[in-house]
Amino acid sequence: MHAAGLAAPAGTPRLPSKRRVPVSQPGMADPHQFFDDTSSAPTRGYGGQPSPGGLGYPSPSSSHEAPFLADPMSNMAMAYGSSLAAHGKELVDKNIDRFIPVTKLKYYFAVDTVYVGKKLGLLVFPYLHQDWEVQYQQDTPVAPRFDINAPDLYIPAMAFITYILVAGLALGTQDRFSPDLLGLQASSALAWLTLEVVAILLSLYLVTVNTDLTTIDLVAFLGYKYVGMIGGVLVGLLFGKIGYYLVLGWCCVSIFVFMIRTLRLKILAQAAAEGVPVRGARNQLRMYLTMAVAAAQPLLMYWLTFHLVR
Amino acid sequence: MAFTLYSLLQAALLCVNAIAVLHEERFLKNIGWGTDQGIGGFGEEPGIKSQLMNLVRSVRTVMRVPLIIVNSITIVLLLLFG
């Protein structure tokens, strides 16, 4: 079921178009369903309960409520209240999709343990991985659960939160901790992330790159550096500055290689697919952009962690 | 390391203000960044300079009114709360 089994050997030339592999996964009933739907079993249990008052109270107390709930006025009031609540919930559900693309976000969280383990391994050791293209299934990219190259938001989100906690831990061991410092670290890291995303989107617009790199994809890729940062700070806490510099240096180089190999496929789509060295002003500009984005990652990794390890 | 989201917002507001202040006739035309000087052929892919000029013109057109509102709010808040 792993994507690497379907990859062509490294020497063969590849078509510039996206590879549409008609993958028929045995476990997937519906290609658009990312999670196993277990909601039917419990809801049947809850919905099946008769509602002499709709409250589901255990039977001993029902004798108290029988005269109360037999009153038609309160029955009607309860029915009206529940219908109002349902209507409100419907309204919220309908409108929230306008501001936060919930269905699109679900794709990025469709991960499982195997994927997370493999992706973390790829982040610290990307040198042996051969095939970096994302598989497609009927024109939509395959969920991260089935393809290790797909970006996800689970690892960046968890890594960000862990980074905040580890920063608090590091500050605490140096007696510099106070609760508002934690909030300051969080908003500082978030501000740097926002700045990076805006700068990269601006430069992508200026260089007129026709790419399918969405904003959420970009946030996911830029969030992967927190994994290396956490590793560096933890080792720095245990083994001092030498350990911190060693691990951070290793993670910096890995993230650099990872970003270059991933962004090359997204930004330099045609040139990379054919395997020719990049020539021409346009391609050169795109190459510079990829290198700049990848080079900014180690710099930020160092900038956001050096004050935590003394 | 006090780089907070709030200072990012302030910096963004100042940058957009700076773009909005560039006068079309007195300044942009003199350095060759006027809006009528940049239109290339349709077959060509626009270079960076024409993209930048487009961006400056769009920002000035779109953000004129919202900038008035946001600037007024910011001035009032800064006067009140420092």
Chai-1 contact restraints between the chains, C-beta under 6 A:
chainA,res_idxA,chainB,res_idxB,connection_type,confidence,min_distance_angstrom,max_distance_angstrom,comment,restraint_id
A,S187,B,T4,contact,1.0,0.0,6.0,A-B,restraint_1
A,S187,B,L5,contact,1.0,0.0,6.0,A-B,restraint_2
A,S188,B,M1,contact,1.0,0.0,6.0,A-B,restraint_3
A,S188,B,F3,contact,1.0,0.0,6.0,A-B,restraint_4
A,A191,B,F3,contact,1.0,0.0,6.0,A-B,restraint_5
A,A191,B,L5,contact,1.0,0.0,6.0,A-B,restraint_6
A,A191,B,L8,contact,1.0,0.0,6.0,A-B,restraint_7
A,L206,B,I48,contact,1.0,0.0,6.0,A-B,restraint_8
A,L206,B,Q51,contact,1.0,0.0,6.0,A-B,restraint_9
A,T208,B,E45,contact,1.0,0.0,6.0,A-B,restraint_10
